[in-house]
Amino acid sequence: MSDDNNHPRSWTVKLQKMHSSDMDNNLKSPTPTSHNKDKMNKTTTNVKQPETMEKVTNNNNKCIVNADNFTYVSMEHANSSFPVFRELWQRRQVCDVIIKIDGHRFVAHRIVLCATIPYFYAMFTNDLAERNQMEIEIKSNDDGDDGLSLDGEAFESLLNYAYAGTIAINSKNVQSILIGASFLGLENVQQACSDYLKIRLNVGNVLQIKTFAFALGCHTLVQASKRYIHRNFEQIAQSDDFLQLDSAEMIDIISSDELNVSNEKIVFEAVMRWTSHDEKMRQQNLADLMRQVRLPLLYPEYLTDVVLGNKLVRQSLECRDLIDEAKDFHLLPARRESIARERTRPRSGHHVQGSIYAVGGLTKTGDSMSTVEVYDPQTKRWRMAEAMSMMRSRVGVAVMERKLYAIGGYNGFDRLNTVEVYDSKVKQWKRVKSMHYRRSAVGAAALSDELYVCGGYDGSISLNVVERYSSTTNEWTEVTPMNIKRSAAGVVSLDGYIYALGGHDGLMIFNSVERYDPRTKQWEFVESMLSRRCRVGCCCFGGKIYVCGGYDGCTFLQTAEVFDPQTGKWSQISKMRATRSRVALVANCSRLFAIGGYDGVSNLSSVEAYDIEKDSWEMVASMVAHEGGVGVGVIPDNF
């Protein structure tokens, strides 16, 4: 194409007039000789060609100059064209097709339908009978018995979207629009409807929405629904919709490692409630369902009295075999390796998004506090929460059954044996039964529906005493003591064990680790940490134990390490950005948060988060009212 063809029409006309006026008469140029031609060619060749240049005009359009080419790009072309199509459509002008659906007739332009709706693009660009028809009737479902038929009102909204690019979604039309968008291949609208439903999931609708989303192939909505079910299983298992699930859906739900249950008996009771709803038809599925219940995690008394005491379970040979396997797990530790690990590993669903509570701790001057503040992972900010009834530093903190326990500690005068519990639903603290022993620098962890408190300092000596608390009876029971006295140790629960890590006995700082098995009522040593640590931060995530910071007797630590119970080995991870002794560590939103501490000079209000995949720490929002020495716990959000 010549340069002239790239110019506007007026430019072309002007150039043509100049050629027709015989410019040779004005220029009087001599006829070039062979020598002159060579010289001219050489000169033209040596002219430096301009580099590609791009210029944005006042109208945000672009001019692209490259050598002899001049390309004009209108950035507003599409935006200015579609309003014309919409105006023509509203006036019913130049329309060339009629869509009939659900008793309604809609006029439209093939080119617009083809450009905006994948269903019509496939229809009009392939060798289909409708390709050249003036009237096209759409039947998305012949009988509509499954409730997934495209209706006229939804199609009208989607047709308007094709011309205008906007659509209003509300509680009355979201289902029909999602059906229509899925049928027509409008992925953006389908996603918008899914997003609308995601933020409106609740215990009463989530099972129906999951089924509906699965039928339409809305995978992101299905996954969001599953996450909600896992996080709120205990409440959902009590709903009427839960009883209407089929066996495959039941297995899919209760087999998940992400199920958020405080005790495996909740899963067993849900299975029996579902089975009993239609005992005659569902008894045949009981063994398959019971394989998903992690029976070895139940106490032997419950296995014998409740599980085996159920008549439907007793009538199934396969179910009885599963119970025998669970009993062997308790009575014959040597056989544990032969039991499928998925039935002996506690579910990891408690690692969900929640709010981090920082409890008690120290002021800048080192005084104990009753202050509580909470970190919201959505806003990424700390805010004040309801204060405890008394001052507590070096306090033990654990979360059990969505409630936060503050255990023992130091009030500035005495070591404490008092315990109080915070209910985030009513935003209140209340006192519960006190421990038998006064203790600060104490470690605490929840296992199933019981709370374990290990070691600490009573004001005179470090302790190896362990107490267990039941919220059902509101009683403390002393259990087997640790092998060594541990004050300022880390305490966590993992895979049915209570772990005690590091700490000191007043003379020596330890790197040793021991764990308690509630089934055998014994403590045993496992692989020691790579470093000696007291006043250490520790937590569990992804089936592993993470520790950070602390004090080794000479140095305030910045290092961190992780223990994998599968290999029985510790390994180093990236060190924190700050040195932190008396640090608290907690898992939330798939990250680890190291909170507060002491760097050898000052108490710290700073917080940093660890990204496990990147193996890196980053500073996040600091606490607003604390200066280190806090106890921390995560109360899961009510998703």
Secondary structure, DSSP 4 states (H G I P E B T S, - for coil): --GGGGS-HHHHHHHHHHHHT-THHHH-PPPP-HHHHHHHHHHHHHSPPPPPEEEE-TTS-EEEEETTEEEEE-TTHHHHHHHHHHHHHHTT-S--EEEEETTEEEEE-HHHHHHH-HHHHHHHHTT-GGGG-SEEE--S-SS-TTS----HHHHHHHHHHHHHS-----TTTHHHHHHHHHHHT-HHHHHHHHHHHHTT--TTTHHHHHHHHHHHT-HHHHHHHHHHHHHTHHHHTTSTGGGG--HHHHHHHHT-TT---SSTHHHHHHHHHHHHHTHHHHGGGHHHHHTTS-GGGS-HHHIIIIITTSHHHHT-HHHHHHHHHHHHHHH-GGGGGGS-GGGTSPP-TT---EEEEEES-B-TTS-B---EEEEETTTTEEEEEPPPSS--BS-EEEEETTEEEEE--B-SS-B---EEEEETTTTEEEEEPPPSS--BS-EEEEETTEEEEE--B-SSSB---EEEEETTTTEEEEEPPPSS--BS-EEEEETTEEEEE--B-SS-B---EEEEETTTTEEEEEPPPSS--BS-EEEEETTEEEEE--B-SS-B---EEEEETTTTEEEEEPPPSS--BS-EEEEETTEEEEEEEE-SSSEEEEEEEEETTTTEEEEEPPPSS--S--EEEEEEP--
